[in-house]
Amino acid sequence: MSFFRDLPKIFKKREITFIESYKESDDAYTFLFEKEKDVTWIAGQHGLFRIMHTKIKNPLKPFSVASAPSENVIRLTMGIGKEPSEYKKAMLELKPGMKIYLSGPVGGFHLHDNSPAVLIAGGIGITPFRSILKQLESEGKLNGQPVHLLYLDSKKSYLYKDELDAMANHPSIQVTYLSSREDLHQEIDKVSAIHKNDGKYYVAGPQSMVKSISEYLQNKQISKRNIKKDAFFGY
Ligand SMILES: Cc1cc2nc3c(=O)[nH]c(=O)nc-3n(C[C@H](O)[C@H](O)[C@H](O)COP(=O)(O)OP(=O)(O)OC[C@H]3O[C@@H](n4cnc5c(N)ncnc54)[C@H](O)[C@@H]3O)c2cc1C
């Protein structure tokens, strides 16, 4: 059970050092932190990140680690609009060398086996999938299990597009960019007709999107146990 495996990691709080941040799209920023040798995670997991340089009301929030454990950095990408929350303002204030606390990373959202994987991202929900695909790449496994990434973004911003396109050059990796829920449903119909319950379906994004896509999959006779969810509450 990942809960019991994760307990000691949740209680262990460590400081991580900020390197830099940059704008990833109109409403998303990426933040890079140094990765000490003993910090590790399974691609797809999330950490709990606590602001320490200033006092704010809710200093602790969960974020998926968008980098793979094989990369030498902790990468977060956050949706930040025109009116950022206190937390996100504090993130934008970080200067190189400043620190925040990290607990984890933890969680059961990661590839579970070598069966065909259907990754379904809603907007900012692409973050755990970047990590998962980068890890497959670094392990030389991009030619292994079939992986379909269905990436829905109504604003067509498509974070990490260049990297995803490069990975899609491998025959077993398919990336489909979508901008409407109807198109996403159509693609799910196609992919689920191919893989049925031999595949695993990973859904990440805003809570409402994860819930409705999970229900849609179940209506397509995909068993609950083959659907793994990463619901980003707060969107
Ligand atoms: C497992 C997991 C993984 C996640 N991974 C990611 C990830 O990779 N990337 C990501 O971005 N999120 C991720 N999230 C969601 C994340 O934890 C936050 O809930 C989310 O980013 C919203 O944070 P916020 O500070 O903007 O939200 P809130 O504080 O809830 O604010 C919501 C909105 O209210 C408005 N608002 C709030 N405070 C103010 C203020 N003082 N002034 C003006 N407007 C205000 C803003 O428009 C803000 O966007 C994840 C969540 C989970 C559970």
The ligand as an ORCA input file, in Angstrom:
! r2SCAN-3c Opt
* xyz 0 1
  C      -1.501     15.494     -6.296
  C      -1.582     16.933     -6.744
  C      -0.686     17.389     -7.691
  C      -0.755     18.716     -8.138
  N       0.135     19.148     -9.076
  C       0.052     20.407     -9.543
  C       0.957     20.877    -10.553
  O       1.847     20.151    -11.027
  N       0.835     22.159    -10.967
  C      -0.133     23.003    -10.457
  O      -0.183     24.168    -10.871
  N      -0.993     22.586     -9.515
  C      -0.930     21.322     -9.039
  N      -1.796     20.906     -8.067
  C      -2.778     21.868     -7.511
  C      -2.074     22.767     -6.486
  O      -1.801     22.071     -5.289
  C      -2.946     23.998     -6.140
  O      -4.135     23.594     -5.529
  C      -3.294     24.793     -7.387
  O      -2.124     25.100     -8.101
  C      -4.003     26.087     -7.031
  O      -3.157     26.852     -6.209
  P      -3.398     28.375     -5.918
  O      -2.416     28.795     -4.888
  O      -3.434     29.141     -7.197
  O      -4.877     28.202     -5.378
  P      -5.851     28.894     -4.379
  O      -5.150     29.575     -3.257
  O      -6.838     27.859     -4.070
  O      -6.443     29.969     -5.337
  C      -7.291     29.607     -6.409
  C      -7.437     30.863     -7.271
  O      -8.060     31.891     -6.491
  C      -7.500     33.157     -6.797
  N      -6.812     33.727     -5.605
  C      -6.422     33.062     -4.491
  N      -5.827     33.887     -3.619
  C      -5.857     35.122     -4.197
  C      -5.393     36.397     -3.795
  N      -4.796     36.584     -2.603
  N      -5.570     37.422     -4.645
  C      -6.178     37.248     -5.836
  N      -6.631     36.065     -6.272
  C      -6.485     35.022     -5.475
  C      -6.479     32.938     -7.878
  O      -7.042     33.172     -9.140
  C      -6.112     31.470     -7.719
  O      -5.625     30.903     -8.920
  C      -1.747     19.590     -7.601
  C      -2.635     19.114     -6.646
  C      -2.560     17.811     -6.218
  C      -3.530     17.331     -5.177
*
